[in-house]
Amino acid sequence: MVPRHRLAPRHALRGTIQPVTLAVIGIVAALAVAAWFLIVQPYLAATATPNAASSVASRPASARETPPANVDSLSLDQLLSEARAAMNEQRLVAPKGNNAFEFYMKVLEKQPGNPVAADALRETFSYGAAAAEQTINQRDFNEAQREIDLLAKADPENYTLTILRSKLDAQRKTLDREQQQAVDAQKAQQMAQQTAAAAAKQQAAEQAAEAQRQQASREQAARVAQQSTQAPKTPVAATPRPAAPDNDQITDAVLVNQVKPRYPTAALRANQEGWVDVELTVGTDGAVSNVNVVDSQPRHVFDRAAIDAVSKWEFKPAMRNGEPMTVNLRRRLQFNLGR
């Protein structure tokens, strides 16, 4: 048997150990509770179950573009869930009111220093900046400015913001320059069109004036020819035409372009006047050929001048039943000094 004097200290030792054990157990329990709230719960919130993420991602696009109702009334867990859904759907900084950055910042507004929101904003800042840069390149400048301002709320000292603002300013200036160039090009095109229209109008006016001059010249030539044929100073016998059947419709050749003969220099110096009778053939095209002098007074003085002039005459051809025909004519040319 154990001596009684040895059992008494052992019982006393047991009495002293029990309070210490209870204290240790209480400390361990307190640490466990603190670890749950400070470590385990934030970790579980950051790594939600795939089913919850998939349920958010499976919403219709129209629902995801609309911010949740009463965002201010959402709990931290609900805000973190919305933020994770936005991250999965690449809604980092847009659309307005329904993006990951705004949800995480709302978490920090409700719980400053929240490690999940703070870490998420820090780790995804570069991706949000890339999304803002893409918006700048798409030249949606108002939206780009909003996204830059949102990034500045998350990390106001980040140097990337300076780069984004510089790019936004450069793109705005580029767009202003392109718009000004487009306006200048449009003005230049309008000026060119107006100049071309004015030139065309002037050309049309010149052509009309030239046509009027030619018409007046033809009418003058026709009047001269008519006067020459109707009132010759000396009657000239026309070459007899072959007899035509009574049912033939024949019209005479009409002089339409009469070239005046050049007055010979020798005759002009000698103060000579005279006349020349010529025979000529008018073809079906109205051209003159076979010009011959049949008589002249004085002889051989005005012959060459008369032949040269008559050879350049133009006629409207004679017609038989509406068809042009060749005829022989005789004409007298007068050479007077014009006293």
Order of alpha helices (4+ residues) and beta strands (2+ residues): alpha-alpha-alpha-alpha-alpha-alpha-alpha-alpha-alpha-beta-beta-alpha-beta-beta-alpha-beta-beta-beta-beta
